[in-house]
Amino acid sequence: MPFANYDGIRTLAGICLGKLVLMPLCTFIFLVMYREVLPKNNVLLLIMMLESVTPSGTNNVIICSMHGHGAQIMSTILFWEYMFGIVSIGCWVSMFLFYIAW
C-alpha cells in the first residue's frame, strides 16, 4: 500500500495541509486585505475562494497513467485530499460567508 511507512504519511499530510489549508488561507487573507479594491461581486469572490480550496483535479492521475508510473500514489493522494476536503471546503466557505460576503 502506498504511504504505508512513516515518511509517506508525513508527505501525504504535507500535501493535504498545503493544498487544503495553506492555499485557502493565503486566498482568504488576500480577499480580506484587498476587499476594498476587488469588485463588490460576492459571487466572483466566492468563486475565487472555491478555486483555492478544492482538491487537486484528476488530470494528475491521467498524466501519471499516460507516463506509466506514479498513478497509484497520485490516486491515493487525491483520495485523501477529497476525504479531508469534505471538512475543509465547509470550513473555508463558512469563514468566507461570515467575514467577507456580509
C-alpha positions, 0 to 999 in steps of 0.5 A: 500500500502506498504511504504505508511507512512513516515518511509517506504519511508525513508527505501525504499530510504535507500535501493535504495541509498545503493544498487544503489549508495553506492555499485557502488561507493565503486566498482568504487573507488576500480577499480580506486585505484587498476587499476594498479594491476587488469588485463588490461581486460576492459571487466572483469572490466566492468563486475565487475562494472555491478555486483555492480550496478544492482538491487537486483535479484528476488530470494528475492521475491521467498524466501519471497513467499516460507516463506509466508510473506514479498513478497509484500514489497520485490516486491515493493522494487525491483520495485523501485530499477529497476525504479531508476536503469534505471538512475543509471546503465547509470550513473555508466557505463558512469563514468566507460567508461570515467575514467577507460576503456580509 
